[in-house]
Amino acid sequence: MAKPDVIVVTGPTASGKSALALALAAARGGTVINADAMQTYDAFPILTAQPSAEERALAPHALYGVLPLSETLSAARWRDLASAEIERSKLPILCGGSGLYLKALMQGISAMPAIPAGLREAANAEWEAMGAEAFRARLAERDPAIVARLKPGDRQRHVRAWEVVEGTGRPLSHWQTMQGEPAPYRFATILLAPDRAWLRARIETRFDVMLEQGVLAEARAVFDRNPEPRWPGLKAHGAPELFAHFRGQLGLHDVRRIAIDHTRQYAKRQMTWFRHQIIPDLVVDPSAHQGIERPEKFLDKIGV
């Protein structure tokens, strides 16, 4: 294959993407560019497994912890941020498991008209006033296709779909079918596809390590700021359970169990998405000890 402009390291959560991307960057003077939605926010570096200070010292990292919890990060906005970092990097290495973001960059995203200011706030106020069920039913009258794909309690995506249909006169499902313009880069994609049992155990271990690293204090500091429940950055896996613990609604044992279960379910959904949406240049099974101690072997296989 021709030498790629951009390396993509993707796969389910806790599969070892960050370690592999760092090893590749250190070996070739590359920059690790975040492609994980929750790692873009600044308040949960431990909970979202952002690179440590020691890891950042080994290679440049970009788009980690750059947004406040209150800001909405769409796939289109991330694509623009990532493109700017790609242009600045000698060897850009996208690292993350937010598949929609990667697809928006690699395959293009529909050119949706700008949404008039104020529609999002109005839609959020209507969600509060109407309740989730009534809001969802109203949206289903205008965009049944998108409602069929949304979880009933997913406020952010319901509100987004409503503001689009109100602001453009066409449903979000229509815009999503429009062909976008792919980024003008050659991509080489490494997909981490571990054994399911190995990944389940690793997700459990990782949460316990987070507890040891002080994730309780980290989450408590955010909780004590009394953030708006609808802020997008509060969707980090484990944050709702930890907040329920601080309110006296869950014991720490239950927090651990539920957070691990939810993360495992998310990893399963990620792998399903990758199987249908990603055509990798290289598949690596980290559970089979295809380790990162020799990153050159991966770089050789993708022609870097």
N, C-alpha and C positions, 0 to 999 in steps of 0.2 A: 504494500500500500504506500501511497505518497506520504511524505512526512506530514503529520497533523499540525495544525495551528494550535489546537486546544486538546488537552487530555481531560476526559471526564471519568471520575471515579465515583460510582454510584452503587446502590444496593440498599438492603433494609437497615433500619436502625440497629446499632450495636454490632454490626458485622465487621468493623475494623476499617472503615473508609478513611477516617482521619489519619490513622497511623500509616496506611499505605500512601495516601496523597502526600503526607509529610516526607516519607522516605523518598518518593519520586522527586519531590521538589528539592530536597537536600542533595540528591544525586546529580541533578542537572541545573541547579540554580533557578528553579521555578518558583511561582507564587501560587499558594493554595487559596482559591476563591470559593467562598461559602455558597453552597446551593441547597441549604436547609432553611426552611422558613423560620423556625423558632430560634435558630442560632443567630439570626439577624438582629434579634432584640437584645437589649443591654442588661436586663435585670436578673436573668437566670443563667449565668455562665456555668454553674455546676450542674443544675438541673437539665440543661440542654446539651451538656457535654461539649462545651466549647474548648478549643485548644488552650492549654495552660501557658503561662508566661515562658516556661522553659521550652515548650514546643514552638512557640512563636519566635523564640530567639534562634531557632535552627533554620527557619525559612520564613520569608514574608507571608503573611496571611491577610486576606481582605474580606470585607463585608461581614465580619463577626462582631456582634454587639454594637451595631451602629445606629439602631433605631430605638426610640422609646416605646414602651408597651402600648401606648395609645395609638400609634400610627398603623395604618393599614398598608400592608405590602402585597400588591397584586403581582401576578406573574409578569405582566407587562412592565411594571416598575422594576422588578428584580432584573428582568432581561436588560433593561437600559443600564442599570447599575453594574451588572456583570460585564456587559459589553465594554463599558468604560475601563474596568479593571483589566480586561483581556488586552485592550489596546496598550495599556501601560506595562504589561508583563512580558518578560523575555520568554518564559514558558508558562502559560496559564494552565492551571490544573483545577478544574471545577470539582468540588467535593461536596456531596450531599445526596439526600434521598427524596427531595421534593420533586417528584416526577413531572408535575405540571410545569414547574419553573424550567426544568431542563428541556421539556418539549417546546415550550414557548420560544426558547433561544434556538434550539437546534432545528426545529421544524417550522417555526413561525407561529404567529398568533394573529387573530383577526384584528383588523384596524377598526376598532369601535370608536364612534364619535365621543367627544368629551361629554361628560354628564354635568348638567347644570349644578352650580353650587347650591348647597342647601338641601338637595334631595336625600342625601344619606341621613342627615340629622332628622329630617321629617319622617323618613322610613323607620328610623330607630324609635322615634316617639310613637309612631303608630304600632310598632311591635309591642311596646310597653302598654299602650292603651287597649289594644285589641286582644293581646295574648297570642302566644305562639300558634295555637291551633287555628284561630280565626285568620291570622295573617297568612298562614300557609294555605288555607282554603282559598283566600282571595287571590294569592299568587297563582294557584293552580288554574284559576279561570283564565289567566293571561299567559301563563307559561307552564302547561302541564308536563312538558318533557323535562324541564329542569327540576320541578318539584319531585318527580319520580326518582331523581338521582340524589336528592338531598335528605339528610337525616332530619327528622321532625324538629329537633331542638337546636339546629345549627343556625343560630341567629345571624351571624355574619354573612353567610352565603344566601340566606333568604332575603336579607336586606339588600345585598348586592344585586340579586336578581330583580328585585322590585325597582330599585333605582334605575336599572338599565332599561326595563320595559317602560317605565314612566318617562325617563329622560330621552330615549331614542325612538319610542313608539314601536319598537320591535323587541321580542323576547331575547333573553340572554342565550337561550338554546339556538336561536337563529344565528346570532353573532359567532357562536362557537363552531358553527359549521363552515364559516367563511375561511378560505385559505389565506394564511398569512405569509409573510416574507421571511424565509429562514435567514439566520445570520450568515454573513459571508466568510465563514471559517470552515476548515476541514477538522472534523472531530474524530478522536479515537476514544472509544468508550470501553472502560474496564468495569465489568459488572461483578460484584461480590455476591455469590450465591451459596451461602453456607447450608449445611445440614440443619434441618429444623430443630432437632433436639439440642444440638450444639448452640444454636442461636437463642433458644428459650432459656437455657442455663446461663448464657452470657448476659442476657437482659436482666435476669435476677441478680447476678453478681454485680453488674454495673450499678443497679439501684442501691445495693448495700454499700458499695464504694462511695456513692454520692452522699449517703447518710454519714459515713465516716469523714468525708471531706467538708461537712458543714452545710448540707443543703437545707436543713431545718432553719438555721439562722438566716440563710439567704432568702428563703421563701417568707420567713416571718418579717423580714425587713420590708418586703414588698407588701405583704398583707397589712402591716401597720400604717402604710401610706394610704389605706382605704381606696384602692384603685377602683375605677368603674368596671363592673363585671363584664361589660361587653368589649373591653379593650382586647384587640386581637392577640397581643403577646401573652395573654393569660391562658392561652390554649396549650401551653407547653405540657407534655405528659407529666403527670404528677402534681401539677400546680393546683387543680381543683380539689384533689384529695387532701393536699397539705392545708389548703385554706379551710376545708371542712374540719380538719383536725384542730386548727387554731380556734374555730368557732365552737369546739367541744362536741362536734357531731360524729367524729370518727376517732377511734384509737389509732395509735401509730402502727400497730400490727395490721389493722385493716387498710390504712393508707398504703403500706408497703404492698400488701396483697393486691389491692385494686389497681394501683399504679403499674405494677408489673404485668398484671393481666391485660390492662389497656394497651400497654406498650407492645406486648406480644401480639395482640390482635392487629395493631397498626403495622407491625412488621409483616404479618401475613398478607394484609391488604397491599402493602408495598410490593411484595414479591409477585402477587397476582398482576399488578399493574405493569411491572417490569417485563413479565413474560409476554404481555400483549402489546406493549408500546415501545420497547427498546430492542434494537438489534445490535448487540454488543460486538466489538472487535475482539474482545478477550473476556472469557468467563473464568473467574478464580473462585475456588472453594476454600475459604480460609479454615474451615473445619477439617480439611484434609491436610493441614500443615503445609499449605502452599504459602509459606511465610514471606515476610517483607524484608528479611535480613539481606536479600540480594535483589534490590529493586531493579538493577540493570536488566535482569532477565525479563521482567515485564516490559521495560522500555524497548528492549530489543524486539520483542514480539509484536509491538505496535509500531515499530519503525522510527523510534525517536533516538 
